[in-house]
Amino acid sequence: MTTNSDLLARRNQAVARGVANMHNLYADRAENTEIWDVEGKRYIDFAGGIGVLNTGHRHAKVMAAVQAQMERYTHTCFQVMPYEPYVALAERLNALAPGDAPKKSLFLTTGAEAVENAVKIARAYTGRPAIIAFNGGYHGRTMMTLAITGKVAPYKVGFGPFPAEIYHAPFPIELHGISVEQSLAAVQSIFKTDVEPERVAAIIIEPVQGEGGFYTAPFDFLQSLRALCDQHGILLIADEVQAGAGRTGKMFAMEHSGVVPDLTTLAKSIAGGFPISAVVGRADIMDSVGPGGLGGTYAGSPLGCAAALAV
């Protein structure tokens, strides 16, 4: 029988050291909320693949939808030969997203890709370069999303320099002695000392910080950010990659505050364990990028779309 120790030894010889593991337990099978290692030991899975498995492991409806899609085709690249599951998922997401304005969606593969493309769309729409984010926020592992991420270790160590025109303000956390007023004052300070608001394309925020410690943005803070963005023609991006898809009791975490963002990023649990991510937002903003400016080889794969429609 293969043991966890056997696989650990092989892993240390074959896998790059930078890919860390929380546990030296190797998965063999999983069902709903439980997972078994290669030695037959059973565990309750509280990690859920880092917030990916809101519907549990191998949900019957998700598995059936993906199996049916696999029997038809697995890949064409939507930009080469489009397919109905992508369109149907966009229609579904547009209908669910907060706000009354017409919306459009874009599908990708990872959360970092979604954030990166939200930045591209914001810059294209506004014609401005700068982005304001918050300390403690986590937005991905690409160079742009690392620049936006508001913590150094372990994600940024040794990888700089990062893209310019990214600015950070403290996230309001009462437990840490940071008030809503102090955070808003810090944003105003950025306008005074670092970049004028007329050069800021977007403010991006996690309505509930994940890697930063599971802190919820106060509703009055989100409402004040919305007003500030409206005052200066800045877009508000809600990064709901981790907080979205029902994890807070509503489809979108921003719904609790009544604040409607201009763009929202989603990933993780929207496809029940299959890789897909999304940007959804006002149609006029989403259409600011010309044909060919968005997409990717595996972006919005048929299997991911089928899984998401089942979720």
Residue, then its C-alpha position, 0 to 999 in steps of 0.5 A: m500500500t502506498t503511504n503518506s510518507d512514501l508520497l511525501a518522499r517522492r513529492n520532495q524529490a519531484v515538486a518545486r519547494g515553493v509549492a507548500n502543503m498544509h498537510n502531509l496527507y495525500a488524498d485518495r477519494a472524497e465524498n460530500t464533506e469527507i475526504w480519505d487519504v491513501e492510507g484509508k483514514r477519513y477526515i472532515d474537509f473544512a478547507g474545501g479546496i480553499g473555499v471551492l467546494n460550497t456544494g461538497h465533493r462530487h455533488a451528483k448534479v455537478m458530476a452529471a452535468v460535467q459527464a454529459q458535457m464531456e460526452r459532447y466535447t471538452h474544448t474548442c476555445f470560446q474565441v475560436m468556436p463559441y458554445e452555448p454553456y458559456v452564453a447560458l452561464a453569462e445570462r445566468l450570472n448577469a441576472l443574479a448580479p446586483g444592480d438594475a443596469p444591464k450587465k455582461s460577463l467574461f469567463l476565465t480560469t482562475g481568480a487571479e485572472a479575473v482580478e487582472n482582467a477587471v483591472k484591464i477593463a477598468r483602465a480601458y473604460t476610464g483611460r486612467p492607470a492607478i488602482i487603490a487597494f487595501n492592506g491585508g487584501y489578497h487578490g492573486r499570484t500574478m504580478m499585477t494581482l500580487a501588486i494589488t495584494g496588501k501583504v508581503a509574506p509569503y506571496k511577494v517575497g523575492f518577486g519584485p519589482f511589481p507593476a506601478e500605479i498601485y496604492h494601498a490604504p488600511f482596511p478598517i478593522e475595529l479589533h486592530g484599532i483602525s476605524v472607518e474614518q481612518s481608512l477613508a482619511a487614508v484614501q483621501s491622503i493617497f489623493k493628496t500625496d500620491v496620485e490625484p483622483e482623476r488618475v485613479a481607474a478603480i478602487i478594489i476591495e474584498p467585502v470580506q477579507g479572506e487571507g487577511g483574517f476574515y474581516t468584514a468591511p463595515f457597511d458604512f465603509l462600503q457605502s462611503l467608498r461607493a460615494l467617493c468613487d461616484q464623486h471622482g468617476i472611479l470604478l468600484i471593483a468587488d473581489e468576491v472570489q472567496a466571499g461570493a457564491g453564497r458563502t455569506g448567506k447571499m449570492f454576493a457578499m456586497e448585497h448585505s451592504g446594499v452597495v452595487p459595485d461596477l465590476t465583480t470578480l468571482a471564482k472558487s465555488i461557482a463551479g463546485g470544484f471545477p476551474i472557472s472564474a468570472v468578471v461581471g459588471r455594467a454592460d457599458i463598462m464591460d464593452s469598453v474593451g475592443p474585440g480580441g482584448l479579452g479571453g484566453t485558451y482555456a477561459g470559460s471552458p465548456l466543462g467549467c461552464a457546465a459545472a457552474l450551470a449545475v451549481 
